Amino acid sequence: MCCLTTLRIAIASHIVLDKIKSTDGTITESIGGPPCYCGITSRRFGFDVSLVTKVGYDLPKKFYNMLQDNKIILSDRMVVDAPTTKFQIISQGDSRQLLLSDKCKPLTVKDIQDMKVDCWLVSPVIDELPQDVLAAIKQNRDKKNFVMLDPQGYLRLVDHKGYVTLKDKLELDLSGTDAIKVDSQEMAALTGGLLGLSGMKTLQSHGIEFVIYTEHRIVHLLHKKMHYWLSVNDIDTVDSTGVGDILCASFSCAYLKEKDPIWAICFGAGAVKAALETREVGVAKIPSMSKIEQTASYFYNAIGFQRLS
């Protein structure tokens, strides 16, 4: 993969501090959230990274340094007088139980103004990205910009004990979005209960060019009248936190570099498989570019596809 100029991706989401209980019972404290998983993955692809995020003064120095080591900069204006968003995550195989411990201040339209980037990756974790900010991102972008949306945080609710539950229905303006990544619950909430190809077509009808749907270990892509799918074999991993973010960033970066949706979804699925195979916890699972490329090449020869009428 090559590109003559360095591309820049902006990630709009909160950095979080995760306390992860793996399936083997081990507890790991890690920095997380899309700014980290998407940001470091994008750096693997050679992109420059801009963050639209907020953290508190309680973010440990070692995590600042870790981001800086990956050439991801947290500016002073991103540090606010509120605690950093914190989750406790209990891994249960492919699923997770989330408990919200703290929540940082929300992002504002002012935070995203005057940014010059090639791609926006919008992926709220919980309540931090109001829909007026999403609208401003879509309205203020240049014609060449690419907007990828992961709506995960728009679905999440918090009960009186701090446990995260999910809405059954979500009203969200999807116009002006180039790509979306959803799982079964997110698709059903956005489409009035539809799943599978029917749900993907409904999302596509909003003008979305690329609909990515993750169903257990199968990654689907609907692009124009072509349906593609890739199977990621079951992998005995202790933690799957962040693999959706890794998929979004890998797809977006690969597509912006090559303009080939087939290679892009192969890179997305390849990055997920490579991440899970590390059997690492937290951001340590983000794979090297060589591993991503190797797995993407394997998937390129194994992709399933059908032309829709």
N, C-alpha and C positions, 0 to 999 in steps of 0.2 A: 504494500500500500504506500502511496506517495502523495505528497501534496507540496506545491511550490511555495505556498505561503502558509504561515502558521495560523490556524483557525482558533477562534476563541468561543468557548461555551460558558454561558451563565447558568448557575444553578440557584433557583429560588426555593428555599426551604430552610428549616431550622437545623443547625447542628444539635445533636443530642448526646447526652452521656448515658450509655447503656450499661446496665448490670445484667449480664446474660447468664442464665442457668442452663447449661447444655444438657443434652439428653443423658449424658453420663453423670450428671449431678454436679459437675464442676461449675464454679461461679467465676466469671471474668468481667472486669470493668473495662469498658472500651469506649472510645469516642465513636460516634456513628451519625446516622442520618444521611440523606442524599448528598449534602455538601461533601461528605467524606467518601462514601462509597462511589457516587457518581464522579466526584472531583478527582479522586486518585485514579479511577479507571480511565477517565478522560486524559489524564496526564500520561498514562500508559500509551495512549494513541497519539501522543505528541501535541495535544491541544493545550492552549493557554486556558486558564480557568479563572472566572470571576464569580464571587459568591454574593448572593443577596440573602443574608442571614443575620441572626442576632444571638449573642451568647451573653452570659453573665460574667461577673468578676470571679465566679467560682470555678471557671474552666481551668483545670490544672495546666501549668506551664509546659509539661511534657507533651501535651496534646497540641498546644500552639507550635511547639518545635517539630512535632511529627508532620503537621500540615506544611510548615515552612520547608522541611526537608523534601517534601513532594512538590515544592514550588506553588503552594496554595497559600495565599496571604489573607490573614484576618486583619482588617484595618481597625483602627481605634473606634471609628463610628459604628462598627458592628457590636461593640461591647456596651451593654446597657445595665442600668441599675435594676436588675431583676435576675432571678436564678436561671441558669441554663436549663433548657428542657431536659427532663430525665425520665427514662423508662426502665422498669424492671421487666425483663423478657424471660419467659419460661418456655424453652424450646420443647416441642412435642412432635418430633419427626418433622413432617412438612408444615405443620401448623405451629402457632405460637400463642401464648397468652401474654397480653400486655397490661402493665400497671403503670399509670402515669404518676410520677412523684412530684415533678415541678414543671411549670410551663413558662417560657420566656415571653417577652412582649411580641405582638404581631408585627408583620412587615407592612409597610405602607407604600402608597403610590410614589411618594418622594424617594423611597429607597431604590426604585428601579429606573428613575428618570436619567436621561443622558448617558445610558450605557450603550456602547457600541460592540455588539457581539454577532457571531454568525449563527448561534443556536441558543435557544432558551430551553432549559429543562426544568419544568415546573412540577414539583413533587412535595406538597405539604405533608407534614407528619401529623399535626393535629391543630386546627384552628388558627394557624399562624399566617395563612395566606388568604385574606378575604377575596371574594370574587371580584371586587373592584380592582384589586391588584392584578389578578389574572387578566381581566379585561384590558387594563392599561398595557400589560406586556404584549398582548395581541395587537392592540391598536397602535402602539408606538414603535413597533418593530420596522426594520427596513424590509423592502420587498424580498430580499434574498434570505431573510432570516427563516429559521426552521424552529417550530415550537413543538416540543414533545411534552405531553401531559401524563403524569401518573396521579390519578385522583384519590389515592389511598387515604390521605388525611382529611378529605372532604366527607368521607363516610364515617369517620370515627366519632363516637360519643364516649363520655366518661361518666360512670355511675358514681354514687355517693361514696363508694369505697376506693375509687380511683381506677377501677378496672375498665378497660377499653372494650366497648361493644360497637356494633356496626348498624348503621341505618339500613332500613329495607328499601328506601326510595331516596333518590338524590336528583334534585333539579340543578343542572349545571349547563351554562351556555358553552357548547362545544365548538361553535363557529370560530373560524380563524385558527384552529388547531391542526397541525400537519400530521401528528402521530399521537396515538394514545396506547397505553399499556394497561390492561385490566386483567383481574382474575375473575372467577365465576361470580363471587359476591358483588364485586364492583360492576360487572357487566349487568347483572340482574337489577341492581339498584338504578342504573342509568337508563335501562331499556324497558322498564316495567315488567321485569321478570324473565326476559328472554335470555337464552343461553346458546352456546355453540355458534354455528354459522348464521342463524337468524339474528342473534344478538350482534354479531360482528357487522352484518349488513346494515342493521339499524344504526349502529355507531357511524358506519361509513356514510350513511345518508345525510349526516350533519356536515359533510364536506371534508371529512378526515381522510387523508390519502392513505395512511398506514394504520391499520388496526392490529395490534398485537394482543393476543389472548393466551394467558398461561392457564393450563388445565392439568393439574397434577404435574406430571413430568413431560407434558407435551407443550411445545411452544408453537402457536399458530400465527400466521400473518395473512391478512387480507389486503391486497393491493390491486386496485382496479377490479378486473374480473378474475383474478387469480387467487386461489387459496393455497398457501404453503403450510407445511407442518414438519416439525422435527421432534423426535423422541429423545429425551435425555434419560438414560437408564437410571434405575434406582441406585443411589449412591449412599453408602452407610456414612452419613455425616452427622456431626454432633450439633451443628448450628447452621441455619440457613438465613440468618439475619443479613439483609442487604443484597441478596441475589437479584431481587427485582430491580433495584437501583443499578446494579452492575449490568443487567440486561438492557435497561433504558439507555444508559450512557454508551454502551458498546454499539448498540444498533444505531444511535444518533451519530456517533463519531464515524463509524464505518460508512454510513450512508452519505454523510457530508463529504467524506474523502473520495468515495468511489462512485456515488450516484447509482448504485446497483442494489435494489432492495433484496435480492436473493443473497448476495454476499453479506449484506447488512444483518439479515436475520440469522445467517450462519455464524457471524461474529457474535451476535447477541446470545444465541444459545450456546455457542462455544465458550463464551466467557462464563456463563452460568455453570456449565459442566466442569470447566477448569477450576472455578472457585470452590465448588462443592468437593471436588477431588482433593483439594488441599487438606480437607478435614481440620481446618483452622477455625478459630472463633473470632467474631468481630471483623475489623478491617484487615486483619492478617490474612483473611481468605482471598483478598483481591489478587488475581493471578498475574503473572508476568505476561508481557506482550507475546513472547515466543510461545507460551502455552496456549494463549487465546488463538493465535494464528494456526497453530498445529491442530487444535480441536475444530476450528472453523473450517479448515480444509477437509477434515474428515466429514463434517456435516454437509459440506457442499456436494459430496458424492452420495449422500444418504437422504436428501430432502425429498419429501413427498409433495405432490402438487396436483391440483385439478383446476380446469377452466370452468368457470361458472357461466350459466346461460343468461 
